[in-house]
Amino acid sequence: MTQERRRYYVGLAASLHDPAIAILSPEGLPLFVEGTERYLQNKRAYNCAPDDLIRTPRLIEQFCEPDAELIVAVSWSDQMLRNLSMASFASFVDPVSATFMSQHMNEFAWPLPESDLMLIGSRNNLSQAGINLKSSRRIPNAAIIRRYDHHMSHAAHAAYTSQFDECCVAVVDGYGENRSTSLFLFNEGRLEILPGQSWDSDAELRQQVSLGHFYARICAACGFDPILGEEWKVMGLAAYGHFDPSIEKILHPMLRVSDLGLKVACSDHELRIKLDDLKRIGRQPGQAAEKVADLAATGQHVFEDWSTELLLGLHEAAPSENLALCGGCALNSSYNGRILERTPFRHLHVPSAPADDGCALGAAMLAFVEDHPGVTLPAGAASAYLGSTMSPTALQNLKSFAGLRDIERTRTDLLNEVSDMLIEGLIVGWIQGQAEFGPRALGNRSILADARREEMKDRLNSIVKFREEFRPFAPSVLDEYGAEYFENYQTSRYMERTLRFRPEKMRIVPAVVHVDGTGRLQSVRHEWNPLFYDLISAFNQKTGVPLVLNTSLNVMGKPIVHSLEDALGLFLTTGLDALVVENCVLRKKEMASALF
């Protein structure tokens, strides 16, 4: 009898932005998940294939058996591909009508790119996803392509990594296949869409109705770039401003929550006026960002009100203590930290990559569950440490050719030396094991510093990250000490929520306390990241402070470093004092002596 071939599941996030690839074992365990931007070192990797023709064969060879079958799961459905193809064909056969329609849509698309790019770019990305993998002569494995609904891919990622037996699932983003919000129920491994949801916009109107698009407009009005994903800056700036009723009067009529979703709230003519008003009160050329802090604060306030109304409706329709939240809007850590206070939900899960890159893992999980109904996904699915490692060859070449001596350390010596460097006020790049999946550094591709030093925030912003001075930094805290430092403490495994510091602790760690008394924290447990936990513990034993400042190992506008060469370039061109790669310690002064 012929033995059935084993199946690996390759998920592809095939959106216009933030493409990614995931590989699951035949047992459903994530082996590798990473955004394309890391490999290309191209922020958000617009219009790029998730199954890169050069890189993907190497990944398949590394993680999959040579005679295994590959199920390639794409994060958009067959129907979406047909819709995009039909729209492209219609514009070809009737260019006059298509031009009129695109002009009408472009009027309300601001600040997103015009409709031609969104239509053609999305169609190309979706239609090509999986073709590189299936057609490469360097991949001997047979491949079968399946496509899944975009929001279902989001929901699967949130639900299957939540470790909840049952929960509500909310997907909230810029746009999906026919709506920008989708609500699901998850129970005993089954994921079902909640009935009663409708399209987000009325057929006769061409407005894009989504919380993601609303926040992009606030981002652009504040002088930032939503194409680069600079919505983070709005959250940081909002803490410097105050709620302004006159601004709310402009913003609030742009949409409404209704029927477990979003609806158009004003006519096209009224929206034109609102958008003109928003641009008028927005940041003008040469104006400091702080001048529009009230706009950022009011935009955040309105976003939170709408989000709360949506979640209250979800809980009423499907009562549960547990909520899994996904989609690009789940990156709003300021609101995430308030959800349990503002809704009846008692437990919240936001995965490490809630935006479109996370759909690579979600689509792969959907394919696995389709083939294994009733099988529980392994607990390892919740890990964030699923990306690339540093090349051993590159590290050996560094040792051989850089003229550096005695850079390797034992584990004990490494923890002792790095904790001492932090106490001395040094800024340390820290690279260990597999990179984190998602936008936040969680102790494997991090820049670390002593949060007790008040000047550290300004130093990091000015000489390492090269970013605006109002941008805050995150605390990584040992989970068992979290309640000592934060009010109404919630474990935040992926740095996904912002909480308020206890007043008596603010003066102890001023470098990670934002102007409004909050911090976007990472909770650290030994079972999640043993080495990082032990490093913070060593720092705590010497200082009595169980947390360190943690920010991503990159400069503003660039992805987190991917290779050793990326890391060395950043080390030598910023104010980092030291770089730790696995068990090797490089100090700037010693490197300067060796190289120059």
N, C-alpha and C positions, 0 to 999 in steps of 0.2 A: 504494500500500500504506500502511495506517495505521501510524504509528510507535507502538510500544509505550510506554505511559507509564512514567516512571521511578518507582521505589519508594523511599520513605524509611521507616525503621524507628523506631517510637516505643515505647520500653520503659516499662512502668509497674510500679513496685514497689508492690504493692497490699496490703501487710500492715496489720495493725491499728496498727502503729507504724512510724515511719521511712519513710513513702511517698516516692517519688522519681519523676522523669521523665527519660528519656534519648532523644536523637534521633541516629540514625545516618544518614549520607549514603547514596545508592544504592551507593556503593563500600564501605560498611561502616565509614567513619571516624566516630568520635564527634564530633558538632558541639556538643552541649550535654548536660550531665548535672548534675542538682542535686536535693538533698533538699528536700521541700516545707517543712520547718521553716525554711529560710533565707528564703523568700519571705514566709511567714506570721509569721516571728519568734516561733514557738510551738514550744518545745522538744519534739522528737520527733514533733510533729504527729499525735497520736493521733486516729483516726477521721476523718482528712482525706483528700480525694480527691487522688491524684497528678496527675490531669488537671483542675486547677482551672478552673472554667468561665470565669473572667475572664482568667486568665493564659495558659492553653494556646493560645487563638487567636493571641495575640501571638507566642508562641514558634514556632508553625507558620508564621505569616507571615514571621517573621524568618529561619528556617532552612530552610524547604521551598519548593520551586517550587509555584506556585499550581495547576498542573494535574497535579501528581504524585499518585500513590496512596500512602496511608499504611497500613502494616502495623502494627497496634497489638498489641504483645506484652505480655501480663500475666504476672506472676511466680508465679501459682498455676494449677493445672491445672483442666480441666473436671470431672474426677472429684472434686477437692477441693470445688468449688462444689456439685456434686450432693450430696456427703456433708453439707456444712453445711446445705444446703436441706432434706435429708431429716431431719436431726437437729432442725431448727427445726420442721418439720411434725409430727414425732413428739411433740415437747413440747406442741404445740397440741392434738393429738387425745387424748393420754394424759397430762394434766398431773400426775396423782398419781405415776405412775412416773417422769416427768421430774423432779419435785421431789425424789423419793428419790435418783435418780441424781445430780442436781446437788449435793445435800447431801453425798453420798458423795465426789464428785470435789472439791468445794470444801474438804473437810477436808484434802486433801493438796496443794491448789493454792497454799497460802501460800508466798511473799508476793504471788503474782500475783493479779490481779482474779478475782472469782468466775466460774464457768463461763458464766453467762448473757452476760456482756460478751464473753468470749472467743469464744463461739459466734455470738451475734447480730452483734457488732461485726465479726468476721472475715467473716461471710457478707455483711454489707452492703458492706464495703469491696471484697470480691472481686467481688460481683455488679455493683457500680456502676462498677468500673474500666473505663475506655474509653467509657462511655456519654456523659459530658460531651463528650469529644472527637468522638465519632461524631455526636452530635445537635446540636452547636452550629451555628447558622445563620451564624456568623462564620467558620467553617472550610469553604472550598469543596471541599476535597479529599475524595475517596471514601476511606472507612476500612474496613478489615477487621480484626476482632478475633481474635487467636489466644491461647491460654492454654498455659502451659508449667509443668511440674513445678517446685515451689519450689526443691528442692535442686539440680535440674538447672540452674536459673537461677543459683544461687550458683556452681555448679561451672564453668559457662560463663564467668562473670565472672573467676573465678580463672585458669582455663586460658588463655583467649584474651588476657588481659593479661600473662601470665607471660613470653612470648617464649621458652618452652621448646618444643622440637620434640616432646618426650615428657615425661610426668611422671605421678606419682600425684596425685590430687586428694582432699583430705579436707574435707568440709563438716561442721562441728560447731556446733550452735546450740541454741536453747531448744526449738524444735519445728519440724517440717516437715510433710509430708503424711501420712506413716505412720511416721516415725522422726525422731530428733533428730541422727543421724549418718548420713552417706552417703559411700561411698568409690567413686572413679571412676578410670578409666584414660584418659589423653589421649595420642593418638599420631597424627601426621600430620593434625592438624585434626579428628580424630574423638574424640568424648567418649562413653565407654561406662561404665555402672555396673558395678562389680565384682560378679560372682556370689557367692552364698553369704551375702548379708546378710538379716537377718530384722527383724521389728518389734522396737522397743526394749522393749516391755513385754508381759507375759503377759496373755492375754485375760481371765482371771478376776480380775485385779487392776486397780485404777484409778489406780495411782501414775503420775505423770509422770516418766519416766526420761530425764534429759538432763543433760549437763554444764552447759549454760546455766542450767537451772533450779536445779541444785545451787549454782552460783555466786551466783545471785539470792538463795538462802536465806542464804548466808554474808553477802552484802551487807546484807540486812535485819537479820540478827542483829547485825551490827556497827553498826547504827543509821543506815544509809544507805538510799536509796530506789532500788530497781532499776527502778521505773517511769520515773524520770528518767534511768536509765542510769548510776547512780553506782557501778557496779562498779569504775570507775577508782580510786575512793577506797580500795577494799579492797587493790588492788595497791600503792598508795602507803603505806598503813598497815602492810601485811605486813612491810615492811622494818624496822619498829620492833619487831617481835615475834620470838618464837622458836617452833620446832616443839614442840608439847605432845602427848605420846602419849595422855594422857587425853582430849584433844579429838579426836584422830584416832580413838579408839575409838568415839566418837559418830558421826563423819562417815563413816568408811570403809564400814560396812555398808549405806549408803543405796543403792548400786548396784554393779554389777560389769561388767567388760568381757568380752564373750564373743561368739564367732562374728562377728567383724568389726563388732561393735556393742555396745550396752549392754543390760543385763538388770536386772530387779528382783532385789534381793539379800536382801530381808527381807519378812516378812509385813506386812499392813496394821497389825496390832496393834504389831509391833515398830517400824514406821515412826512411829506415833503417839508412842511413847516417845522415839524419837530426836529428833523435832521438838520435843517438850516439853523435852528436855534441851538442845537447841540454843538455844531461847528463854531457858531458865534461865541459861545461861552467857553469853548475849549482852549487849549494851550496855543498861543500864537508864536510865530517864529521869534527865537531869541528869548522867549520867556522861560523863567525857571519853572521846573516841575511843581515846586511847592505852591505856585500861584493857582494851580488847579486841584489842590488837595481836597477842597470841598466837593468838587465834581467826582473825584475818585471815591470819597466817603459816601456820597449820596448814591452813586451808582452801585456800590457794594451793598448799601442798605436796601435798595430796590431789588437787587438780585436776590438777596437773602429772603425778603418778604415773599417774592414769587416762588422761590424754591421751597420755602416752608409751607406755603399754601398747597403746592403740588404734593409734598410729602404727607401733609395732613390728609389730603384726599386719598392717597395711597393707603394710609393706615386705616382710614375709615372703611375703605372698600375691602381690605384684606388685613385685619388686625394681626400683628405679630410684634414680638419684642425685638426682632432682629431686622436690620436693614443692610443690604449690600448695595453700594453706590458706585456707579461707573460712568464712563463718558468723559469728555474733556472738561465738563463743568465740575467733575469730582476732583479736579486739581485745585479747586478753591479751598485751600486749607483753612482760611479764616472762617468760612462758613461751616466747614466740616466739624470744627471744634465746638460749634454751637448747636448742631443738629439734635443731640440728645437732650439739650436744655429746652429746645423750642418745639419738639415733637414728642409723641408718646413712645417712640422707639427707645429701647434701653441699651442696645448693643449695635455698634456700627462697624462695618468692614469696608474699607476702600483699598483695592489692590495696589501693588507698587507701581503699576503702569496703567492707570485708569483711562488714558486717552487712546487714540487709534492704534498706537503700537501694541497695546495690550490685546487687541483683537487677533493678533497672530496666535497667541496662546489660547484665547477663547475659541477660535475656529478649530484649532487642533483638538481641543477638548470636546467640542461638539462631534467631530468625526469619530473620536474614540468612543464616546458614549453611544453614538449611533450603532457602532459595531459591537458594543459590550453593554447592552441595556441591563440596568440593575447593578453593575459593577461600580464600586466606590473608587474614586480617584485617590491615589496615594497622598499621604499627608505632606510629602515633599513638594506638592504642587503649590504650596503657599510660600515657598522660599523665594526671596528676591535675588539670590546670588546664583544667576543662571547664565551669565554672559561669558565673554572671552577671558582667558588668562594671559599673562605676559609670556611672550615667547622665551622658552628656556635658552634657545640659541642666542637671542639678542642679549639676554642677561649674561651669558657666558662670554659673548663678544665684548661686552662692557668691561667685564673683569679682565679680559685678556689684553684689550687694546687701549683702555683709557688711562693706564698708568696708575690705577688706584690700588692701594694695598690695604689689607686687613679690613675689608668692608662687611664681611659676613659675621653674624652674631648667632649665638644660641638663643632659644626662645626666652629664657630668663633674662639674659643680658639685653635682648632687644626691648623687652617690656620696661626694664629698668632704665635703659638709656633714653628711650623715646619719652617716657613720662618725665624724666629729668629735663629733657629739651623743652617740653611744654612748660614746665615750671619756670625755666629760665627765660621764657618769653619768646622762644623760637617758633616760627611758623613751619609746619611739617607737612609735606605731601606723603600720603599713606596709601600704598597699593598692596593688596593682598588677594590671592585666590581669584575666583570668578567675579567678574564685574556685576554690579547691580543691574537688574532690569528695570527700566523706568528712569524718570528725570532726576531722582534724588540720590545723592551719595549716602550710603548707609554703612560706612566703615570699611569698604573695600577699594573705593576710588575717591578718597576724601582728602581735604585739606583740614588739618587739625590745629587748634590753638587753645591757649588758656583763657577760658571765659571770665576769669576773675579780673583780667586786665581791661580796664575801661577803654583804653586807647586802641584795643585790638580791632574793634570794628572798623575804625577809620583807617588803620594800617592795612587791613585786608582789602577794603574797598579801593584804596588808592594805589597800593603797590603790588597787589597780587591779582585781584579780580578785575580791576580797572572798570569799576561800575559806579553808579550813582551813590552818593553818601547816605541817602535815606534808606537804602536796601538793608534789611536785617540779616542776621545769621542765626543758624539753628543750634539748639543744644541737643547733644546726645547724652541721655541720662540712663543710668542703671535702673531697670524697671522697678526694682524693689524700693527705690528711693523716690520714685515719681511723685507719690502723694505728699512727700515732705516739701517738694518744690513747687507743685502746681495745685491750684484750687480745682476741686471736682475732677481729680486726675482720671484720665482715660489712657490706657495703653495705646501707644501710637507706633506700631511696628515699622511702618514705612515712611515716617515723617510726613504723614498725610493730614494732620490736623493741628490747629493752633489752640493753645490753652493759656490761661492767665496764671502768671507766677504768683505765688504767695508774697505779700508785701515784704516780709522780713527776709526773703531770699533774693530779692531783686538787687540789693546792694552787694551781695556776695558774688554774683555772676553778671555784672552789668553789660558785658560784651554781647550777650545773647538775649537781652531783654529789649524788646521793641519799645518804641515811644509810648505805646498804649499799654505797656505792662504785660505783653504776651510773648510767647515763643512758639515757633513751629518745631515741635520736639520729635526726636526719635527715641523710642523706648528700646533699650538693649537688654537682651537676655542671653545667658550663656549658651543655651541650646540653639539660638538663632545665629550667633556669630561669636564663637568661643574666644578667638584672639582679640577682637575688638573689645569684648566684655572684660577680658583680663587686663587690657591696656587701661581702660577707664578705672578698673579696680585698683591698679597700681598707682594711678594718679590720685585716686581717692584715699588710699592708705597714707600717702605722703602729704596730702593737703586737706583732707576732710571734706572734699567736694567731689561728689560722685557723677560729675558731668564734665564734658569738654565741648568746645565750639567745634562744629563740624559743617563744612561746606564742600561743594563738589569740586573735583580736581579739574578745573577748566578756567578759562577767562571768559568774560562776558561776550556772548555772540558765538561761542564755539561749543561743540559737544564735549562731554567728559572724555578724557584721554582714552585712547584705545590701545595703543602700542607703547612699548618702552621708548621708542623714538619720540612719540608725542609727549610722553611724560618728561623726558630729558629736555626737549625744546621748551616746555613750559617752565621747568625748573630753572633753566639758564636765562630765561628772558623775563622773569618776574622776581618779586621779592621773597620767594620761598627761601628759607634758611637751610632746609634739609629735605631729602627725598628718601623715603624708605620703600624699597621694592622687595617684597617677600622678606627674607632675612638679611638683606643688604642695606646698609645705612650709608648714604652719601650726604656729606656736608658741603655747603657752598664754598666755604673757605678752603677746604681740602681739595675740592675739585678745581678751584681756581689755581692752586699751587701746582696740581698735576698737569693741567691743560695749558697753563700760560707761564 
